[in-house]
Amino acid sequence: MPRWLPRAMVLALLMVGLFQLADWAFHQLIDLFVMLLVSFFLSLALEPAVDRMAARGVRRGVGTFLVFVAVAIAVGGFLAALGTLLVDQVAKIAGDLPHLLDSLIDWINRTFNQDLSLDELQKKLLKDSGAIETYAQQAADNVWGVSSTLIGGLFQAFTVGLFTFYFTADGPRVRRTVCSLLPPAKQGEVLRAWEIALAKTGGYLYSRALLAVASTFAHWVMFAVVDLPYAAALAIWVGVMSQFVPTIGTYLAGALPVLVALTVEPVDALWVLAFVVVYQQIENYLLHPRITAKTVDVHPAVAFGSVIAGAALLGAVGALIAIPAAATLQGFVGTYVRRYEVATDPRIDRGEQRRLRRALRREAARRLRRMVGGGSDGAAGRGAGSNKDTGSNKDTGSDRGAGAGPGAGQGPKGGDGKEGGGNRGE
C-alpha cells in the first residue's frame, strides 16, 4: 500500500467531517443570518436620515433613536388605525348577525324550497356541542404553540431592531472595520458599492413613503367628501398598501374602501372606485416620474418578480427586502456593467419601422399638397411680379434718363438736356 494513501484517506474523512459540521452550523445559524440581512437593509434605509442629523451636530446614537421613534409612531399609527377599523367592523357584524342569519335563512328557503328556522339551527348546534367542545379543547391545546410562536416572533423583531440600531448608529465604524480587512486598492470599490446600496435602498423607500403620504392625503379628502366611515383609517390603508405591495397592492388597497362603501351606499362605492382608478393614473403619469426621477425607479415587472423570488428564498422576510435588494442590484448593474450603443435595426422594434414609414408617407403627402397648392399661387405670383418688375424698370429708366442730362433734377432743363443728347446722337 502506498504511503500517501492513509494520509489521503484521513484527509478526506477530515474534509467530509468539516463539511458536515459547516453544513450543520449553517442550518443552525440561518435564522441569525436572515435577521442580519434584514437589519442591514433596514439600516441602509434609515442611515441617510441619521447622516443628515449628524451633519447638523446631532450625535449618531441620538439621531438613530429619534428615527426609530418616528418609524415606531408611523407603524403604530397604521396598526392602530387598522385595528380600530377591524374591531368596529367585527362589532357591527356581530350586532347585525341575527338579522343577517334571518335574511340568509329566508333566501335559502325561497331558493331551495326548504323549511329551515333559526330554532332548528340552534338545536343542531346544541346537539353537536360535543364536537364543538372537541374543537375548543384542540384550540386550547394549541394556545401554548401559538404563544411560543408569538414570543419567538417578538424576540426576532427585537433582535432585528437591535442589529439595525447598531448598524445605523455605527455605520462609519462598520465601514472602517470592513475596509481594514481589505488592501487599499479594494477599499475604494467596497465603499463605492456600499454608497450605491445606501443611495438606492434609501432613495427607493423614501420615494415610496412620499407617494404613500400623497396617496393617503388625497384618498382621505375623497373619503371625507363622500362621508365614508373610518375615512382616515381607510386612507392610510390605501396609501401604505398601494405603495409597498407591488403590482397587486393597488387592487388590494382599493377593494377595502369599495366594500365599506357598499355597506353604506352603493353609489358611494362607484364614486370611490372611480377616484381610485383616476388617482392611480395621476400617480403613474405625474407624481411617480417626478419623485422617482431623483431617487430610483424599479420597473413593476422587476419589482413583482423580485418579490416572488424573495418569498421563495426567505419567505415573508424575503418578500419584505426583495424590492430594496432589486433596487440595489439595479444600481450595481447601472454602475459596473458597461453598456454599448445599439445600432438602428428594424428587427429591434418592428412597430417603430412601421411608424417611420407612415410618418414618411404623411410627410410626402404634405409636401405634394404644398407643391400642388403652391403651383397655382406661384404662377399668379410670378405674373404679378413680372408686371411689377416691368413698371419698376420703366421708372428706373426714366430716372436714369432724367439723371443723365446735365440739368437732372431741374425739371425742364433735364428735358432739354435729354433732347440735346438726342440731337447729338443724330
HELIX and SHEET records of a PDB file:
HELIX    1   1 TRP A    4  ALA A   55  1                                  52    
HELIX    2   2 ARG A   60  PHE A  112  1                                  53    
HELIX    3   3 LEU A  118  LYS A  127  1                                  10    
HELIX    4   4 SER A  129  ASP A  141  1                                  13    
HELIX    5   5 VAL A  143  ALA A  169  1                                  27    
HELIX    6   6 GLY A  171  SER A  180  1                                  10    
HELIX    7   7 PRO A  184  VAL A  225  1                                  42    
HELIX    8   8 ALA A  231  PHE A  244  1                                  14    
HELIX    9   9 GLY A  249  VAL A  264  1                                  16    
HELIX   10  10 PRO A  266  ILE A  282  1                                  17    
HELIX   11  11 GLU A  283  LEU A  287  3                                   5    
HELIX   12  12 HIS A  288  THR A  292  1                                   5    
HELIX   13  13 PRO A  300  LEU A  314  1                                  15    
HELIX   14  14 ALA A  316  TYR A  336  1                                  21    
HELIX   15  15 ARG A  350  ALA A  404  1                                  55    
HELIX   16  16 PRO A  412  GLY A  425  1                                  14    
END                                                                             
